[in-house]
Amino acid sequence: MKGLGIILRSTYDKRIFLRVYLPTLITIFLVMFLGACTLPKINLITGNTMGTTYSVKVVDKVDVEVLKKLIDQKLIDVNQLMSTYIPDSELSRFNQAPINQFFPLSKENIDIMRIAEQIYNVSGGQFDITIGPLVNLWGFGSDVTQQVLPSQGEIDLAKSRVSMDLLNISNEGAIKKANIYIDLSAIAKGYGVDQIALLLEARGINNYLVEIGGELRAKGVNEKGYNWRIGIEKPDASQRTAFKAIELRDQAMATSGDYRNYFEVAGQRYSHTISPLTGRPITHNVASVTVVAKTTAMADGYATAINVMGAEQGLEMAERQSLAVLVILKTDNGYEERYSEAFKALSSDSLELN
């Protein structure tokens, strides 16, 4: 009993110990044991942003009200920089700026443009944030209210304004070499997730899951002390069910698919995902692409690139870049999955999700 700081020298000492000290020690041990076994509370913060919803799960102890205000303000700031739906956003003003004239940009817009430029180069131009003229032409942009099938001449004219080679980015801003129109919708949600993650970490929060419109980033562990288990949705517009689950820790994930955003004309389905090379919506049988990367912006951009490229070409690029990628193909017999080597280690046998 010396470890307890008590020395028992006589029978009387033992009786005193049993009657006085032992109940106190048992109480202390029980409090310590139960305290160690109590699971941390998970704090959930939700809201609306970028035309969709967001959710932030935090395991660490926080002031939820204060944190929600900070998160909402950060997302407002990101929108004010990158939205094409806000007329006076920084991106909208850049799109309206004169050709061949330097336009100063925020660090955030320069960062996201450089990320996009990297993916553009790696994908052979199949991910291109100057896709705006084609997006608008096909009726999926901010300045078009109805879907009308364009002529080949209209497609060719829009394509002449699409190429990141027409954009000169510097550390302070950018210059448009032609009348390009930048659309960051394929990467902005991912970038927004990253910005919230950085905000949390700056406040000492190291166990969280941030999600905006299905794009997410996880750090640390969940409230049970395990890796975050995330469901990859089955690409079926008629229902929301998990196709596969993966485990994430200090990683980001994004999914690109056309099964919810499309229109039909004369029985023909037209995807919102448009190839910068053909100027037309994609027509292959890729139903969705999920990418796991270090940042959500990278995962978001690469998911779109692979969706445009198709399974074979996209997975070849994924192997070259050591990307963890899952491609779900729609076949006559249902769905078929194909994945890169780096994706294998992430799969979970259980569909129990966070």
N, C-alpha and C positions, 0 to 999 in steps of 0.2 A: 504493500500500500504506500510505499515511500513516494511513488510517482504522483500520488494525490496530495503530498505534503502533510500526511497525517501518520504519526507513529503511535501504535497501540501497545501500551506497556503492561496493562492489567486487565482482568475481567471487567472491572468497573469501566475502564476506557472503552472496552468493546461494547458494553451495554450503551454507553453514551453515544458511540459512533452509530450503532444500529438505530437508536431512537432519534438522534438529532441530525447527524451528518449524512447518513445514507439516503434518506428521502430527498434531501436537497440535491445530492449528487445525481440521483436518478432523474429528478426533474430537469437538471441541467443537461444531462445526456439526452433525454427525450426531446428537449427543445432544440438541441444541436442536430439531432438525427432528423427530426421532422422538418427543420429548416433546410437541411441539405437535400431532402427528398421532395420538397415543394417545388413544382415547376414554375419557372418565371412566367409572369403575365405577358401575353402578347398584346401589343397596342396596335390597333388598326385605324389607319387614317385614309379616308376616301374623298373623292371629289371629281370634278369634271375639268377636262382640258383638251385642247387640240381636236375638238369634235368627237371626243370619246371620254372614257373615264380613267381614273387612276386609283391605285391602292398602294399603300405603304404599310408593311408589317414590320414592327420594331419589337425586338425581344427585350432590349435594354430598358431600364427605367427612364422615362422621359415625361416632360410636361406636354401632353398631347395637344392642348389648345395652342400653346406657343409654337410647337413644331408644325402644326397644320397651317398656321399663318405664314410661316417661313416657306413651306412647301408651295402653297398657293401663289405667293409672291414670286418665287423663283420660276414657276411655270408661266405666270403672266409675263415675266421678263423674257423668257425664251420665245413665247408666242409673239411678243412685240418685236422681236428680232427676226424671226424666221417664217412667219405666216404669210401666205399669199392671199389670205382671206381678210386680212387687216390692211386697209388702204394705205395707212401711214406707217406700217411696219418698216424696219430697216430693209428687209428683202424686197418689199413692194416698191420702195423708193429707188432701190438699186435697179430693179427691173425696168423702171420708168426713166432711168437716167440716160443721158446722151451717150452715143457710141464714141469710143476712143477717148473717153474722158475719165480720169482717175476718180474713183468714188471711195471715200474712207469707210471702212467697215469695222465693226466690233471684233474683239478677239474671238468671241464665240462663233460668229459667222465665218471668219477666216479659218478657224479650226475645223468646222464642219465641212467647209469647201475643200480643205486639204485632205480630209478623210475620204471624201467623195472622189477626189482626184486620184487618190491611191487605188481605190476600188475600180475606177474607170480604166486605169492603166492595166491593172492585173486582169480584168475581165475582157480586155480587148474592145473597150467602148460599149459593152452591153449593159453597164450601169452608168447612167448619165443624168446629172441633175439639171442639165439644160433641156430636158425632155419636155418642158412646159408647153411649147407650141403644139406638140403632138397630143399631149394630155388634154389641152383645151379643145383641140380640133375634134377629138373623139368623144368629147362631152363629159370628161371626168375631172375637169379643172374647176377653178374658183369663178371663172367668168363665163361659164356656159351653163345654161339651165335645161337643155334638152339634148338627147342623143340623136344625131343625124349622121348617116353614113357619108363620109367625105369622099370626094373623087380622087383619082390618082394624082391629078394635077395639084389639088390642095395638099395632099400628103407630101408630094415632092417639094412643094413650096415651104411647108412647115419643117421638113427634114433639113432644108438648107440653113435653118436657124438653129439646128441641134448639133452641138459638139462642144466638149469641154476644151477643145483646142482653140475655141473662140473666146476663152476666158483666161485672162492673165491675172493670177493671184500673187499678191506680195504680202509682206508682214503687216502692212498698214491698211490695205484695201484691195481693190480689184479694178480692172479695166475690161469693158466689153468690146470685143473687136467686131461684133455684129449685133443685130437686134435680137439677142438671145433672151430667153425668159427662164429663170431658174425656179425649179419646183423641188423643195426639200422634203416633200411628204413621204418619200421612201426611206428617209433617214432621220428626220427631225424628232419623231417619237423616241427613237433609240437614244438620240442625243439628250433629250429631256430626261430620260431615265438616268443617264450618266450624271447629269447635273444634280439631280436629287440625291443620288448616291454620294457624290462629293460633298453635298451639303450635310448629309447625315454624318459622314466620317469626320468632317471638320468639327462637329459637335461631340466627337468621341463615341459615336454609335457604330458598333462593329458587328452587330447581328441584325440583319434586315433583309427584306425582300421588297423591291420596288417594281411596280408594274404600271405601264401606260398602254392601253389598247392592246394588250397581249404581249408587248415587248417588255422584258424584265431583266433585272440584275439582282443577284443574291450574294450576300457576304456572311461569313460566320456560320452559325447554326440556328435552327428553329427553336421553339420553346421547349422541345423535348431533348435538345442537345444533339440532334442529328442534322445531317445535310438537308438542305431544302429539296423536297421532292416535288417536281413540276410536271404537270400533264401537258402533253402535246395533243392538241385537239384533232379529232377525226375530221377530215375536210368534207363535211357534209352540211350543207346549208339548212337542212330540215331538222337538225338536232345538234345539241352540244354535248358530246361525249369524248372521253379521253381515249386516244388511239394508243398512246404509249406514255410511260412515265420515265423521267430521268432525274438524276440527283445532281444538284449544283452546289458548289461552295466556292465563293470568290470568282464567280463566272457570270456571264450574261447570255441571254438567249432571245432570239427573234424569229418570227415565222412569217413567211410571205405566201399568200395563196389568193386565188381568184374566185373561190367558191361562194363568197358573200357579196362581192362588188363587181357586177357585170350588168349588161343589158342585152336584150334580144330584139332582133329585127327580122321579120319573116322566118321565124324559127331558128335563126342563127344566133349563137351566143357570142358576145364580144367581151373579152376580159378587160379589166381596168389596167392590167399589166401590159405595157406597150414596149415593143422592141425599138430602141433608137436606130437600129440598123435597117429594119424593114419599114419602120414607120407605122406598123400595124399591131393590133393586139396579138399576143402569143396564141398559138393554136395547138401546141403539143399537149401530151397527156399528164403533165406535172400538175398534181392537185395542190400540193403545198411543199414548201421548203423550210426546214428549221435549221438554224445555225447557232452554234455555241461558240462564243469568243470572249476575249478579255473585257471588251466594252460593248454596250448595247448598240451604239452607233455603228460599230464595225459589223456586229451580227446582223443588224437591220439592213445595212447596205448590201452585204454579201448575200443575204437571203433573197433580196430582190434580183441581184445579178444572176444568181443560179436559177431562179425562177424564169428569167428571160432566156438564159442559155439552154435550158433543158437538162435532163438528168445526166446524160453521158458526158457532155462537155462540162457541165457544172461540177460533177463529181471529180472529173480529171483536174479541174482547177483547185478543188478542195484538197485533193491529195498533194498537189504542188505547194499549197499554202499551209498544209497541216491543219486544216479546219475540220472541226467536228460538225458534220452535216447529215441530216436525215431528209431524204426525198421520198414523198409519198406519191405514187403514181395511180391514176385511175384507169382501171382495166375493165374488160367486159365481165370479169368475174369478181369485181369488187376493187379492193385497194391492195397495192403491192408496195413494199418498202425497200429502199436501197439507201445505203449509208456509207460514209467514209470510214477509214480505219480509226481515226481519232474519236469517232462517235461511239464505238463499241463500249468503251470503258464507262460511259455515262448512263447506260441503260439500267433500269431498275426492274426487278421481277414483279414488284408490287405496283398496283395502280392507286394505292392510298396516297392522297395528295395533301399538300399544305393548304 
